[in-house]
Amino acid sequence: MTTTPFTDVLLIRHGETAWNAVRRIQGHLDIPLNEAGIMQADALGRAIATEKLDAIFSSDLQRASQTAAAIAQYQHQEFTQDPRLRERCFGGFEGVLYSDLQEKFPHAYQNWQARNPEVRFPAAESNQNYVGESMREFHARCLSVIEDYAARFQGGKIALVAHGGVLECAYRAAKHLALNAQREVTILNASINRFQVAGSTIKLVQWGDIAHLDRRSLDES
């Protein structure tokens, strides 16, 4: 019986943004890296410069594509943007501080905290058609794009530069966690998270590597 070879997938979270620093929800809003994030992206790119990547793909949002550009620079290759790698759409939550959510959206906030995988976020006040994704919809989107690229580069090594929610979906799949289970890991900016993917099988190899973000590495950036 022939087995499908695993593809090594480096799933990378973008560097820090000004909104990350103050805990303001970004979702699909296109926020660029701040100064710290730019330094993190450069340190990240240098850290994996000697790893031969067959391809680099990124969310089309600035914070991810700027991070991917730093990786691509040290890899001496181009990267491709893909909106399927975007963060979860949070609808009306986007642009709001985490600390203000409960007062502004009491019912929706309660559903979010209960981790109901079927519930969508409320619409934005300025656009009633802009409704956030449910966890189930988002999870399916994330696994679909990860499995797609793993299949295209079967047996190779690729980097996918995305967002915290995308990383969480991959972690849940690898650990067989229910969508309503509490998050059990920290998701760090500019972190390297290594998976092996074959078909619908996702294995976690390493989580949350930020050794490249030590003080000396950032000073060199």
Buried (B, 14 or more C-beta within 10 A) or exposed (E): EEEEEBBBBBBBBBBBBBBBEEEBBBBBBEBBBBEBBBBBBBBBBBBBEEBEBBBBBBBBBBBBBBBBBBBBBBBEEEBBBBEBBBBBBBBBBBBBEEEEBEEBBEEBBEBBEEBBBEBBBBBBEEEEEBBBBBBBBBBEBBBEBBBEBBEEBEEBBBBBBBBBBBBBBBBBBBEEBEBEEEEEBEBBBBBBBBBBBBEEEBEBEEBBBBEBBEEEBBEEB
